[in-house]
Amino acid sequence: MFDKVLVANRGEIAIRVFRTLRELGLGSVAVYSEADRAALHVSYADEAYLIGPPAAAESYLKIERLVETAVRAGAGAVHPGYGFLAENAAFARAVEAAGLTWIGPPPEAIELMGSKTRARQAMQAAGVPIIPGTTDPVGSVEELLALGDELGYPLLIKSAAGGGGKGMEEVHAPAAAERAFAAAQRQGQSYFASPDVYVEKLIVDPRHVEVQVLADAHGNVIHLGERDCTIQRRHQKLVEETPSPAVGAELRARIGQIGVDAARAAGYRSAGTIEGLLTQDGQYFFMEMNTRIQVEHTITEEVTGLDLVREQIRIALGEPLSITQAQVELRGHAIECRINAEDATHGFLPSPGLVTAYREPSGPGVRVDSGVAAGSEISGEYDPLMAKLIVHGVDREHARRRMLRALDEFVIGGPKSLIGFHKALLEHECFVRGETCHGLVESEELAARVVELEPPTAVTSANGRTTERLRTVEVDGRRFEVRTLEPEQPWRELARKRNERVRGGGASGSDAIVSPMQGTVLSVDVADGDTVETGQVLCVVEAMKMENEVRASHGGVVAQLSVATGEPVGAGQVICVLEVEP
């Protein structure tokens, strides 16, 4: 039906799809923005086409331009990868209307599961257990407060059109309801073009356990076991593993059947993921369905031996699944660590910049899916994922130790990365025991350990200043590696001095509050003359597809406010001044 495929995505997932296309003897077409002219995925494909300026809204999210490019290139099919338009029913319909094959689920299934409230209604009707909460959008703070009285706190507000951890806000008390409601609506509008939200009971310290499903056009639906994605930050996954340390054979069969039932209820076709929560007492609830290939599909491939992208293409060609449920066999244990351009020692701040050095680990059981190389530029326009490090072992402990070995071999110079964070996490006793590690990810304990374990490579910040460097010396014929630390970035030095003054207390004066990253101001929560308290949110800055709250380091009166909603802001740029009374 087709011999050439356009991949409407970028980075490592585009390369991942290109590799399977090459194995199948199919041609590949890449698309790129002006910011991605030198990106690795552009050179890997057989052909590549410019689709617009750096902003995703003007390039990777332009449906008409993507379809026109596919037709211009002579592609017979489009694979959306994940993110951007992967779960956009309008994009799927536009591809099919152009006479091209859509390598993904039917638009109707995308539409159903894209509306989280409709999805909950459909799952409830099919007998699939759902998290207690609403199945209709919540329209006001008053409704939210009434639900708090009915269900009890904490609650979770979620974008009705969302997914992937975006548009979610926790509410632990009535006083936090108004701000959380507004934030969830704003994120829903920003990420999914819809401010509608619904509410669920927030389950405390659950496991995030998802089920990989495959469905063809011949009525065959199977599951490929579960993945444990519990370790997250702000609902963004950081580490995934399969099988789950908390799931045995009987529970696996039960939640696998829930996944199959959910896919059938959605009229699903292609690869998809049923995401759910596993409570401490063994209850499993449907949360949402991701109607696309997942970032973490790699670990399922490692334990099953299947190429899930190949299965997607076979299904799109109208072929039946290559495997039955009885033939699915899970072998060993696999772990994936997301290597993001983020600084875990400073609140996971985005760390865009030039990759000055890059060396991937290798050896038995090690796989790296990457979209960067030495010389690549990590843009603040897109998400911070640089690479995915995947290992496969005979059991969980073998895989854990193999991952630590691979992390030691991984070298990324330039932007800060999560390599040191993953080392610290996988060494921690809670991970060794297979626990949820609730509260550990952003703890001071782990941050302190990350500082000790940061990779010994030169790290260059976004403003070009080198902050860490490894030197090799010899003393009496013995080789030593010595790490030297050079001056802090200006905004960090300013923040440190400011905090020292605040801790001193008593004196009157003023302190500049600066943006810790480059990005776009999503909201400004104060005005000149406002009196604020320690920890109060001053503004929200979006960087690399993450919202970052800039808070007051101490109480004071806002003066010289210099940012506005929608404006760009640079790292270290003054947001306002907090004047402190005697």
N, C-alpha and C positions, 0 to 999 in steps of 0.2 A: 504493500500500500504506500510505502514511502522509502526513500533511500538517503534522505538527509533530514537532520533534526536541528532546529534552532532551540537553544537553551536560554530562556528568558531570565537569567540570573547571572551572578558574578562570583568571583572568589572560588573557594574550595569546592562548593557544591557543583559549580559549572564544570570544573575539571573532573570531578567525580563522575558526572554524567558523560562527559566526553570520552572518558576511558572505556566505559561500557559500550558506547557507540562505536568506538574504534574496534573493540573486540568482535562486535557484530557485523563489521564491515560497512557501517553506515557513516555518511558524511556528517560533519558537525559545524554549526554556525554559532559564533559568539556575538554578543552585543556588549557595548561598553560606553560609558559616559566619558566626558572630557577628562575627568579626574582619574579614569582607569585606562588611559591610553597605553601605559606601560605595565598594566597588570598582567599577572601570569596567565590567567585564563584566556586572555586575548591571543597570546602567542601559541597556546596549546591547541586551539581549534583549527579546523581546516580553513575557515573563513571568519572574518570579524567585521562588524559594522558599527560605526558611531551612531548613537541614538540621542545624544543631547548633552546639556551641561551637567555639572557635578550633582546638583540637587536631584534626588531620586524622583521627586514629583515632576521634574522636567525631562527625565530620561527613563529609568527602569520602571516607572509607574505609568508611562504613556502607552495605553493599550493600542491605540490606532497606529502609533509609530512602530511598535513591536510587530504587529500583524503585517503592516506594510513591508517591514524589513524581512520577515519570513517569506513573504511572497516574492519580494525582489531577489532574495537569495536562492529561490527555487527549492526551499525546504518544504517537505510534505507533512511535517509534524512539528509541534512545539512541546517542549518539556519545561515546566515552570520552576524546577528545582524546589527550594523552600523559601519562605519569606516573600517580600514584594507582592507579586500577584498570584502566588501559588494557590491561595484559597479564595480567589476572586471569581465568582460565577460569571460575571460579565466578561471577563477575559476569556474564560473557557468557551463561552457562547460566540465571542468575536472570532476566535480561532476556528471554530467549527463553521461559522457563517462564511468564512473565507475559503472554505473547502479544504481545510487542513485538519490533520488528526491531532486531537488533544490527548497528550499522555498524562492522564490523571482521571479523577472520578467524574461522573456525570455532573453537569452544572446544577441539576436539581438537588443532588446530594450535598454539594458544596454549599448551596443556598440554605438548605435545611440545617446543616451542622454549623454554618456560619452564624446563624441566629441562635445564640445559646439558650434563649428562652424557648424557642420552637423545638430545639433539640431536646431540652429537658422534658417538654410535653410529649414528644415522640417516644422517648425512652421510657417514660412513666407508663405510657399506653402499651408499650411492648413488654412490660414487666421487668425492665432493667432498673435496678435500685439507683436512685439519685440522691444527692446530698440534700438534706432538709433546707427548704428555702422557697423562693417564689418561682413560678413558671411564667410570670408576666413581668414586663418592665416596671420598675419602681420610679414614680414620677416626681417625688418631692422628699425633702428632708423629713417632713412630718410622717410620711409613710415609712421611711427608714426607722425613725424613732419608735413607731408602733410595732414594727417587726422586732426591734430590740426588746420591747416589753414581752412580745409573744415568744420569740425563740431564745432570748437571753443573749448576752454578750460573751465572747466577741463575735462580730459579724464580718463577712467579706463582701464588699461591693465589687461587682465585675461588669465589664463592658459586655453588653448583649451581643455586640457584633465582633467581639474580640477573640483573643487567643494568644498563645505564646507567652503568657505571663504579662501581657500589656493591659493597661486599663484596670488594674486591681488595687483596691485600697482596703486596709483592715480598719475596723472600728471597734475599739476596746471599751469605750464608754460613751454615753450620750454627748458629752462635751466635744468629742472629736467628730461627730456625725456630719456637721455642715461642711467642714473643710474636706473630709474624705469623699463626700458625695460630689462636691464640685471638682475635685481632682480626678475622680474616676470618669466623670462626664467629659472633662477637658481632654483626658487621654484618649477616650473613646472617639471623640471627634477628630483628634489629631491623627491617630493611627488607623482608624477604621471608618472615618467619615460618618459616624453616628454617635450621639451623646447618650443613647439609651443604656441603662444599667439595670441589673437585677441583683438580688441579695441571696447569699447562702449563709448558713451557720458555719462559722469558722471552726474547723476541726483542729484541735490543738495537738501538735506533734504527731501528725500522721506520716505514713510513708506515701510518697508519690509513686504509684505503680501503674505502668501503662502496658497495653497489650498491642503487639504488632499484628495486624490482620492483612490478608490478601483476599481479594474477591475478583472473580472473572465474570464474563458476560454469559456464562453457561450455568449459573446458579451455584457455583462452588465457592464456599467461604471457609477459610482456615485461619488459625492463629499460630504464631511462631514463638509462643512463650512471652514472658513478661520482662520488662526492663524496670529497674529501680532508679528513679531520678530524684530521690529525696533531697540530696544536697544541693541547695539553691541559695541564691541571694536575690531578694526582692522578686521572687517568683521566676527568676532566670536560672536555668539549670547550669550547673558547673561540672558535676561528675555524674556519670551514668554507669550502671553495671547490670549484667544479666548472667545467671538468674539472680533474683532478689534474695538477699540473705534471710528474709523473713517469710519466704514462700516455699512450701513443700509441694509434693506431687498432687495431693488432694486439692489444696487451695489453687494451685496452678490450673488444674482442670476446670475449677469453678469460675475463676476470673477469665480464663480463656474462653469459656462458653459465653460469659457475659459480653466479651468483645465480639464474638461471632454473632450473637443475638442483636447487638447494637448495630453492627454493620448491615445485617439483613434488614433491620427496621429502617435504615436510612436508604435502602436501595443502592448500596455502595458497589463500586467497581474500582479496581486498582489497589495500590498499597495505601494503608491508612493506619492511624493509631488511636486507640481508645484510651483516653487518660482517665485515671481514677485515683481515689484515695483509699488506703488501707489503714483502718484504725488499729489502735493497740490491742483491741479485743477481737480482731479478725474480721470485722465488717468491711465490705468492699463496696464503694459507691462510684457510679459513673460521674465524671466531672465534665468532660467535653470530648469531642472527636476532632483530631487534626486531619484534615482531608488532603494530605500531601505526604511526601517522604519526610522523615524527621532527621534532624541533625544527628541524632544518636542511632540511626538505623544501622550504623557500622557494627555495633556490638552484636546485634542480632545476626548480621551476616557472618560474623566470626564464629558464633556457636552453632549456626545451622548449616553453614557452607553455601548458602544461597546468595545470589546477587540480586538485591531487591530492585535495583533500577532495571536490570534485565527482565525481571518479572513484570514490572510496570509496562515495559515496551511490548512484551509478549501479549499482555492483556489488551493493550491499545490496538494491537494487530488482530484482535479477535480470537486469539489462541486460548485454550484452557490452561489452568494452572499446571505447572510442571511437577507438582508434588501434591499428595493427599495428606490429610491430617494424620493418618496412621503412619505415614512415612517421615513425619517431622521428628527429628531427633536432636536434642540439645547436648552438645559436647563441650565439656569444660566450662570455663568462666571467662568473661570478657569485661574490661573496664575501659571507659573513655574519659579523658580529661580535656576540657575545652581550654585551649591556650588563647586567651583573650589579651588584647592590648589594654590592660588595666593595671593600676597600682594598688595591690591589696593592702599595702601598709598605710595608705592614705585614703581609706574609704572606697576602694575600688574606683578611683578616679580614672576616666578615660585617658589613654596615653597614645594619641596619634603621633606620627612622625616617621622618619626614614629608618628602614631596617638596614643597619650598617654591617651586620654579620648574621649568617643564618646557617645552621648545620643540624640536620634531622638525625634522630637516633635510628638505629636499625638492629638487625639481629633476629633470632628466632622469636616468633610471636609478636612482633612489633609492626604496627602500621601507622602511617601518618597521612592524613588527608589535609593538604595545605593549599593555600592560594597565594603564598608570598615566597620571596627569595631575597637574597642580599640585593639591596638597591630598590626594593619595593617601598612605596609610600603608603603608610596606613592613614587613610583619610578620615577626618572627623565627620564626614558626610554619612558614613555607613556604620553598621554594627562592628564591634571590636574583635570579632572572631578572626584570628589569624590562621589557626590550624587546629586540627583535632588529633590527639594522640590516643591510639587504641592499642591495647595489648590483649593477648589471649593466653590463658594458662590452663593447666590441667584441673586446677581448683582455685578458689578465691584467694587463698594465701599466696599461691604461686603467681597468680595474676597481679596481686598487690606488689609483691617484691619485683616482678618484672617491670611494672609501671615505674617504681622508684628508680630502677636501673635506667630505664629509658629517659626519665625526666633528668637524670644526671647527665645524660649524653646530649640533651637538647640545648642548643645554643641559639639565642636570639639577641642580637645587639641592636640598640636603638631604643624603641619604645619599651617601657616597662611591660612585663608579661606576668601571667599567673603561674609560671613554672615553680617559683619558690613557694607559692601558696599551696599548690598541689602536693609538693613534697611534704610540707608541714602537715597537711590534712591527712595524707595517707600514712604518715608515721604516727598519728595520734591514736591513742588507745581506743577511743570511741569508734573510729573507722576500723581498726583492727578487729574489734568485737562485732562489727556489723551493725552498729546502732544507728539511729537517725542523726546523731551529732547535732541535735537541736540547739541553736544558740551559739554554736562554735564558730561558724563561718566568719562573722564580723566581730569576734571577741578580741580583746586586747591580748589574751594569752596566745592565740594563733598568730596575730599580727606580729608579736614579738619574735615568735619562732620563724616567721617568714623572713624577717630582717636578717636572721642568722643564715638562712638557707638560700637567699637570692642568688641566682646564677652568677658565677664569677666572670662576667663579660662587661665590656664598656657599654654603658647605657646612656643614651642621649635623649634629653627631654624635647618636647615640641618646640621650645624656643632655642634649641641648638646648644644648650649648655650641658656639658658632660658631668654626671653626678656619680658615677661609680666606675672604678677601673681596676683591673687585675694586672699585676706585674709579676714577672718571673725573675728570680735572682738565684745565684749560686753562692754558697758559703762553704768554704773548705771542700769543694767538689760535690756538695749535696744541693739538690735542686729544691727551691721553696717557691710557693705561690703566695704573694702578699697582696692583699686588697687595700687600696687607698681610696679614701672618700674625699671628694672635692667640694667646693662651696655649694651651699643650698641654692635652689632656684629662688629668684627674688621674692615671689609671692609667699613661699614657705618661710623664708627668713622674716618677712614682714609679719606673717601670722604668728610665728614663734615669739617675736618681740612684743607683739600686741598682747598675746596671752600672758607673757611675763609681767607686763604692766598691769593687766587686769588682776592677776593673782596678788600683786603688790597692794592693790586697792587703795581707797581713801582719797587719792588726788583727783582733781578735776582735770578734764582734757578731752581729747577726741581720738578715735581710732578708725582707720579706713578698713572697710570690709571689702575684700577683693574676690573676684571669681576664681575658683580653683581650677577652671578648665575653659577651653575655648568651646563655644556653642551658640545656641540661640535662646533668648529669654522667652520662656513660655508664659510666665505670669509674674507680676510684681504685686506683692501682698502688703506693701506699706507705702506711705507717702511722707514727704518732708513734714517734720513736726510731730510725727507719731512717736509715742513712747513704747518701747519694746522691752521684752524680758529676755533673759538668757535662754538660748535655744529656740526662740521664735523664728519662724520662717520669714525671710525677707523677700526672696524671689526663688523661682524654679528655672534652672538652666538645663536645656536638653543638649546632650553631647553623645554622639555615636549611638543614637536610638535609645538612650537611657535618660530618665529624668533625675536631676540632682538638685536637692534642696540646699539653698545657701541660708544658713541660720546665723542668728546673732550670737557672737561669742560671749556677750555680756549685756546687761541692761543698759539702756540709754535712750537718747532722743535722735531720731533719724534726721540727717541733714545732708545736703548736697547729693540727693538721689540722682544718679546719672544713667540709669537704664530704663527701658520701656519694653512692654510686651511686643514680641516679634522682632526685636533688634538683635543683631549679632553681638557677642561679647567675647573678649579675648582673655586668655589665661593671665591672671594678675591684674586685670582691669578693675579699677575701683567701682564698686556698685553704689556705695553710699558711705557716709561717715556717721559713726555713732558717738554723739557727744555725751560725756559722762559728767554728771553733776557731782560736786564735792560731797 
